[in-house]
Amino acid sequence: MAAEKLTQDGRARVLADGNEIPLLALGVWQVPDGPECEKAVRWALEAGYRHIDTAQAYGNEASVGRALRDSGIAREDVFITTKFYPGSRDPEAEAERSLERLGVERVDLYIVHWPQGGPTWAWDGMQRAHERGYARSIGVSNFAASEIDDLLKVADVAPVVNQVQFSPFEFRRKLLAACEARGLALEAYSPLGTGRHLRDSQVAEIAERRGRTPAQVLIRWALQRGLIVLPKSTHRERIEQNAQVFDFELTSADMDTLDGLDGTGGTDRALEQTWW
Ligand code: A2P
């Protein structure tokens, strides 16, 4: 990734529409609404995270909003993402409901959660949500390169991110290259393989050599590959640990070893199997 796309402190990236997005986010997939989610978000904000990634389908937007308000941190200092649930019909109306649940006037990023029913039908509503100021940036998630191309043919406002499952074990090189070539930043969800990649012996070996944890190695790999990265945890010490990733570097030999763990064949697809 070109260095000029990063902000001066190296912790945020400038999207194609000019908006800045912090590289590290707390993901709250599968975190139940209520105290557990509120605490996780509060701890993350205390640990210095300035980007929280939620979704209509997660059912926890209200907790994210409450933790944000209770933190006392200025709204403009925290980047909030939510996602349009494509089982609903109207992205504009659903954005209004998200804003109510979150208790904010706009989100920073609103993305189509997955291309159910095809990659283009929801975009008109996403653009209306953008035009009405409900979201500063709009994007997609779980889109393959071909689906991005289909969308770009009809879009007036282009998507600026594609959020996909991404880690050394799911190193979808062709998808990453396609996103970068089309002006979409790639966001890595489940960067720890929902926990299972933490047990890999090669990841553990690199972690031990660097005096870091496997989670930090996987998050650092994503940062060095130019990605926005969204690790999830509900434990305070892990949330803090996962943020300590800007003070060390993996060598190019470490990066090569990690790259070699890919099991996708460097695909330009977003998923091995769809769930819809
Ligand atoms: P928990 O939420 O109980 O802390 P991913 O980000 O790939 O979805 O992975 C999330 C999973 O990894 C969760 O099960 C989370 O557990 C676990 N996890 C997150 N950070 C760490 C860490 N630093 N050490 C160990 N496990 C972690």
Boltz pocket constraint, residues with backbone or C-beta under 6 A from the ligand:
constraints:
  - pocket:
      binder: B
      contacts: [[A, 27], [A, 189], [A, 190], [A, 191], [A, 192], [A, 193], [A, 194], [A, 195], [A, 198], [A, 213], [A, 215], [A, 216], [A, 230], [A, 231], [A, 232], [A, 233], [A, 234], [A, 235], [A, 237], [A, 238], [A, 239], [A, 241], [A, 242]]
      max_distance: 6.0
